[in-house]
Amino acid sequence: MRTRTQHADVATTELETALRGGPFHVALRAAITARGLPLQRVQHHLSRYGVRVGVTSLSYWQQGARRPQRPESLRAVRALEEILQLPDESLIRLLAEAEERSGPERPTGRSYRSLVEASGVLERLLTELESPLDGGLHTLGHHERVRIGARRELLGRESHHIVRAHKDGVDRYVAIHHGDPGCAPERTTVRALENCRTGRVRWHRDTGVLVAELLFDTRLRAGETFLFRYSFEDGTAGTSSEYVRGFGFAGGQYALQVHFTENALPVRCHRFTQHSAAAPRSGRQELPLSGHRSVHLVEPRVRSGIVGIGWDWE
């Protein structure tokens, strides 16, 4: 019969092996076992990090029946690394590897691994700006206009935002730009166009993520609305073939317009949706190019997930 110490040694050995080779669900189960935490306690610890995950979801994750995919779930995985006293990025790395091996229905565009890496970078940049993911604002309307240049590159994008504060004292919005692969975020320019001014700007070179404070010069009370415009001038990457917008929360109306230059027109365009970054794309619908060299989509009320427009060059 094994002693308690022997059981602990075995659990530690199994955890070390699982963290080296995976898969994700085996490593997660081994970590929970090694720490001796029931799932209810794990859930309680997660709630202290501001992350809500059900016991059923945690059970599915450690059984391999499901994998974390939503932005909130990825935040939970990063919190689990701290709660379970694991090396930074250990579970996230295994999760990314599992998703990239998950079969032929991988979406085109950025890989799941790059999106997971970007989500971690984004969380760190927001922490530097002392800004939570929510920020105290609900989006009522967001009209985004993307410009594609003569070299088929993402020239930039302009956003017209309408928000409502759901708590007192909100005086800023943190805008996020994720450039195409190969971009130089340090050369991207942030412009405050209406009813705001630019505050602190942070970026991460490898992932192309940039965050910028837009200051309102007024403090909103709960229930008050605010309208502002801003833009990102990019043009630092190569050929662009899609533009995607992720939503961590359900919200108001979203409209996306992609405009092309006259001497660089795509042969076809389409819209698509994704339940999460790891999910296959669905809802594909061809979009005709207008006489003004643009295509657009409108979501009357966005849901958590991803929407985007893709296009093909000759």
C-alpha positions, 0 to 999 in steps of 0.5 A: 500500500502506498503512503501519502508521500508516495502518492504525492510523488507519483502525482508530481511525476505524472504532472511533470510528464504531462506538462512536457508532452501533453495533451492539454486535458491530461496535464490539467487533470494531473495538475488538479490532482497534484494540488489536491483541489476539488473542482468546486475549490478550483472554481472558487479560486477562479472567481477570485481572479474575476473569471466565471467558469462552471464546474461542469466545464472544468470537468469537461476540460480535464476529461478532454470532452471539450477544450477552452475556446472563448476569450473568457475561457482562455483567461481561465486557463491563464489563471489556472496556471497561477492557481495550480502553481504551473510554469507560465504558458505551460497549459496555454502552449499545450492548448495551442498545440491541441487546437492546431492538431485538431483536424482539417477544418482549421480556418484560414488566416491567422493560426489559433496559436497566434491568436492565443499568443495575441490574447495573452499579450493583449491582457498584459498590455491592458494590465500596463494601462490598468484597464480591465477588458470591460472598461465600464462601457457598453457598445451601442454602435460601432462603424468600422471602415478598413482601407486596403492600399495599392500594394494590397496592404492594410492601410488603416481603419477608422472607427466611429463608436457610440458607447454607454457607461454602466458605472460612474467615472468612466473617462476613457476607452482603450482601442485595440489594433491587431495588424497583419502578420509581419506588421510593425506596430511601433510604426502604426499611428493612432489618431483621435478624430472626434471627442477624444484625445490620444493617451498612452500607447503600448505595442508588442512587436512579435504579435502585432498587437497595439493598444491605445487610450482614447481620453474623453476629457469628461467623466461619464455617469452610469447610463450616459452615452458618448460618441467618438471617432479614432483611426489607426494608420498602418500600411506596414505589413504585406498582402492582406486577405481578410479583416476580422473583429472579435467580440468578448461580449454581446453588444449593439450594432456593428458595421464593417466596410472594406474599401479597395483602391482602384488599381488593386481590386479583389476577384471576390469577397465574402463574409464569415463568422466563427464561434471562437478562434478555434472553431471552423468558419461558418455563415459564409456569404458572397459579397458583391463589390460596389461601384465605390470599390467597397463591401460591407456587413452589418450585425444588428446585434453582435454576439460573442465570437468573431465576424469578418470579411475575406477576399481573394486576389488574382 
